[in-house]
Amino acid sequence: MFTAFLIKYAEIGIKGKNRYLFEDALVRQIRHALKKCSGEFIAHKTQGRIFVEAQTVFDFDETVEALQHVFGIVGICPMIYVEDEGFENLGNTVVDYISRVYPDKNKTFKVYARRSRKSYPKDSQEINRDMGEIILNAYPEMKVDVHNPEILLTIEIREKIYIYSEIIPGPGGMPVGTGGKAMLLLSGGIDSPVAGYMIAKRGVKIDAVYFHAPPYTSERAKQKVIELARQVSKYTGPIYLHVINFTDIQLYIYDKCPHDELTIIMRRYMMRIAEYIAKKTECLGLITGESIGQVASQTMNSLIATNEVCELPVYRPLIGFDKQEIVEAAERIGTYETSIQPFEDCCTIFVAKHPVTKPNTGIIRKHEHNLDEKIDELFRTAIETDEVIIVE
């Protein structure tokens, strides 16, 4: 029965003179999301409102699901609209709407009219009063409650007249692309996909880099990461996933450096490579899924040691989360079941039995000089063999 959707946003509404830029970005993201749905739609903005209008038959559930993956949307209101053929016709439409949407009529309600078209013969208060009377005459079991109604029936008088009463929650945040671009260090674990999701929710376009270590990590481990990127891309749009063969660098570090420092030194080289690619692709920062104290490489001292090799800012949205909070977030966005598949990534394969938890950056730098003979060549080879996969 529904023929359109009103799209509600929150933060965009306080952007002042730049508001139109964010609205335009949100409309673009909505159009992109709806391309995957059956049916044809027109998404447009008018007078501080964004509407999605169906031009053909469409799958309601599929369409709502697509809109629920668009950052910037806080509410999706399924609507019907009527041409202006008089108040009696509007009343009949509202009565039919309630009949179809609410089989149980034993509810409280309130009519809330917004009259943008000032030429309409009734003002907002008159519409509220007269429409309430029509509803009570049609359904005597319903009751008016102007303070806390179970049904808030909204009628918007514009060039057409829109009727809606339900708000389906959206993901919130800001439209992707309004906050620049950043590079996500994506592993096969639980944390990094959630971190990418959270930064993308603030309007940041996401690219990603994955460090692959064949034959120590399998092709299935790589496919797992691609699948995680695909799940995150439902919210972010297409992700350019850079797959870096890290095996030779890891083996060289394993051979030349103290084993209690393996994780930190490997992590430093991952950050160097990720930053190199980030700068080349015009990213404005790196994103990791690190949380203070979760593992040895995520103590405050260890984070200082890894930050030291980066010029770009490193964004860590999970820094104060505990593991259960991260797991709950992963379950909510749909990445958890993929993340727990038992395919090891390169970090877990080469982890030291007793890793240092308070690395001294001066000592770390000194031990990295053990790599001087070949590390630049290995670094260049890793970059030159970068495999880029467009995931969506």
N, C-alpha and C positions, 0 to 999 in steps of 0.2 A: 504493500500500500504506500510505502514511503517513496517519495520522488526526488528528495534533495536532502542535504545535510548542511546545518549551520556549524561552522568550525569556530570554536572558542580558543582564544589564546590569552596569556597572562602577561608575562614580562614585556612582550612586544608593545603592549599598550602604554608603557611608560617611557618609550624611546624618543619622545619629543619630535623634533623636526626630522630625525632619521627613521621614524617609525615606518614610513612607506617602504624603505629598503628592506626591512625585516618582513613586512607583509608580502612584498614581492617575492622574497626568497622562500617564504612559507608556501605561497601559491605554486612556485616552481617545484618544490619538494612534493606537494600534494599531487600535482600532475604526473610527476615521475612515478610515484607510488601507485597511482591508479592505472598506469599503462599495463600493469600485470593483471588487472582484473578484467573479468568479462563485462561487456557493456561499454558504452561511451559516455563520457562525462565532460562537463564544462566546470572548471574551477575558476572563480573570479572574486574580486573584492569590490565592495561598494560601501561607502559611508561607514568605515570602521567595522565592517563585517566581511567575513570570507564565506562564500557559499560554494558547495559542490552540488551541481544539478545533473541528474541522470537524463541522458538523451534517448536511451534505449532501455530495454529490460536488463536488469543486473542482479547479481547475487548479493543479497544484503550482508550476510555474514562475512563473505570474502572481502567486500568493500570496507566494512568496519575494521576488519583485521588489518587491512592495508593502511588505513588511516591511523590505527593505533601504533604503527611503527614510524610515524612521522614526528620527529622532534619539533617542538614549538606548539603542538596541539595539546591543550589541556582538557578539552571537551568536544564530543561529537554529538550533535543533536539531530536525530532523524526527524525530517519534516515532511509535511505536505504543503502545497501551495495552491491557492485558488485565484482565479481572475476576479476582478471586482465586479460582481453582479448583484450587489445589494446586500444589506445586512441580513436579510432573511436567508439568503443562500449561504452566507457565512455561518449563520447559526446552524443550519442543517448539516453543513460540513463538519462543524465542531462536534455535534451530537453523534454523527457517524464515526468520527475519529475516536471519541471516547468509547463508543460501543466496541470498536475493533481492537483498540489497544488495551483496554481495561475490562476484561470479562467480569471481574468482581467489582461491582459498582459501590460497594459499601466502603467508600473512602472519603476523606476530606479533600477539598480542592480550593484553589484560588486562581482567578483569571488575572493575568498580567499583560496588559496591552502596551505596545510601543508604537506611537503614530509618527513616523517620519514624514509621511505624505500629509501635509497640513490641509490639503483640499478635501480630505476624507470627511464626510458630514458629521461624524461623531468624534469627540475627543477621547483621550485614553480612559478617563474616569467613566464616561458614558458607556464605552465598550465594556469595561470591567463589570459595571452594574448590569447592563442589559444582557450580556452574554451569560453572566452568572444566573440570571433569572431563567434564561432558556435552558441551561443545563439542569437546574433544579426542577423545572417543569418536566423535562424528559426523564430524569432519574431522581425521583423524590428521596431515594435512600442515600444519596450523596449529601454531604454537609459542607458548608463553607468554613474555612479556617484561614484567616488572613495572616496568621503569625507562623504557623508550622504545618502547612498543608502537605498531605501525602502526594498530591498532584499539583504541580505548578504549571498551569496551562498558559503558555506564552503565545500571544498573537502579535506579529509584527506587520504593521501597515506600511508597505513600501510600494514600488511600482506593481508588485504582486503582494498578496497577503500570505504570510508564512505562519504555519501553526506547528508547535512542537511542545513537548512536555518531558522528554527524557534527555539526560546528559550521560553519555557513555564516556568514561575517563580516557584521556589520551596520555602519552608518555611525558608531556611537559617539556621543559627545556627551551632551547633556541634552535631555529632552523639551521641545518647543517650547511656550512659554507659561509656563515656570517662571522665566524670567529677565526678564520685562517685555516692552516693545515698543519698537522703534526704527524710524526712517525712513531708508530706503536711497535715496541719490541714484543712480538707475539710468540708465545711458547705454546705447548700443548696442555698447559696447566689450567687451573681454575681462575687464577687471578688476572692475568693479562687481558683476556677478552672483556672482563668486567671493567677494567681500567679504561680500555678503548671505548667501550659503551659510554662510560661516565663523562669522558672528555668530549666525545662526539655530542653528547646531550647538551653541552654548552655551546654548540654551534660550530665545532671544529671538524673539518674534513680529515678523514683518517686514511693514511697509508700504513703499511706494516712491513716489518722485516722478520724473517724466521731463520734461525741458524740450524742448519741440517748437518748431521755428522755421519754420513754413510761410511762403512757398513755398520757402525755402532748404533745408529738409529735407522729404523726400517722405512721403507716406502709408505707403510701404513701410518707411521708416525707423521710423515709429511702430509698425507691425505687427511689425517685428523686435524692438523693445523689449518689446512685449506677449508675444511668443513666449519671450523670455528670462525674463520674469517667470513665464510658465507653467512653464518648465523648473525654475526655482528653487522654484516652489510645490509641486513633487512632494515636496520635503523639508519645506517650511515650512507647508504648508496654504495656504488662500486668501490672496492678496495684494491689498490695496486699492492700485491703481496710480493716482496722481494725475498727470494729463497737463496740464502748464502751457504755455500759449502764450507763448513768450518772445521772439517776433520783435520786437515794438515796443520792449521794453527793450533788446535787443541793438542795434537800429538807433540808438536814442537814445544809448547808450554809444559806439557807433562814431562818431557825429556829434560828440559833445561832449568826448570824453576822448582823451588821447594814445594812439596805436595800439600802442605797445610795452607799454602797461598794459591793453589790452583784455581779455586772458584773465583777469587777476587781478580786475579790477573786475566783469566778468561773473560770475566765480566767486563773488565776495562777494555779489552779488545772488541767485545761485542758493541760496547757503547761507541768506541771509535768508528767502527764500520757503520753502525746505524746513523751516527752523526754525519759521516761522509755522504751517505745516500740521502739523508734528510736535507742537507745543504744543496745537493745536486738537484733535488726535486722541489726546492723552494719551501720546505717545511720550516716552521717557526719554533719547533721544539721536539723533544722526545717524550714518549709516554711509557711508563713501566707499571707493572702490577705489584711493586714492592710495598711491604707493610713493615713498620719498625719491629724488629725482633722476631719476625716469623721464622727466619732461618739465619744461618751464620752470615750469609752475604747481605743481610738486611739489617744488621745492627747499625747504630749511628756512625760508628767508626768505619764500617764497611761502605756505607753510603757516601761518606766523605771521600773515600778512596776511589769509588767509581765516578763520582761527580767531578773529580779533579781533571779527568781527561776530556771533559765536555766544555765546549764554548756555548752551545745552545742550552736553554733552560730544560730541565728534566721535570716533567709533570708526573706526580705520583698521587693520583686521587684516592688510593686505598691506604695511604700512609698511616692513618689512625684506626683502621678497621681491624677487628679480630677475624679469625678464620670463619667462624660461623656466620658473621655478617656478610662476608664475601660469598660464601656458599649460598646463602639465601638470595643474594643479588643474582648470582649465576643461574639459580633455579628460575628466578623471575624472568630473566631475559632469554632463557632457553638454551644456554651453553653448557650447563652443568653435566648433563648426561654424556655429552661428547668429551668434555674435559677429563672425566674419570675413566675413559677407556684406557686399557693398560698398555699403551705404547709410549716408551720412554723417549724423552728429548735429550739433547746433548748435555744439558746441565746435570741431569741426574746420572747419566752414564759416567761422567768424569768427576763426580764429587769426591772430595777427600774424606777419609775416615774421620779425621780430627781437624776440621778447617779452623783457621784462625778467626776469632770473633772480634778482635780489636787490632786490626792491621795498622801498622805504622806506614804512612804514605811514603816517607823517605826510604824505608827499607824495601817497600814494594817497587819503587822506581829503580832502586839499585839492582834488585833481582831481575827486573825487566831488561836490564842491559845484557843479561845472559842471552837474550834473544836477538841481539843486534845483527848477527851474521845473516840471518835469513828472514826475519820477520817482515821487513818491508816488501820483499818479493812475494811472500805468502799473502800479505795484505792486498797487494795489487792483483794477485791471481783470484783471490776471493771476490774482489770487486768486479773484475773483468768477466767472471763467470756467473755473475748475478742473474738468476732466472726470475723474470717478472711474470706473475700470473694475475690476470684481472679477475677478481672474484666478485660475483654479485648473485 
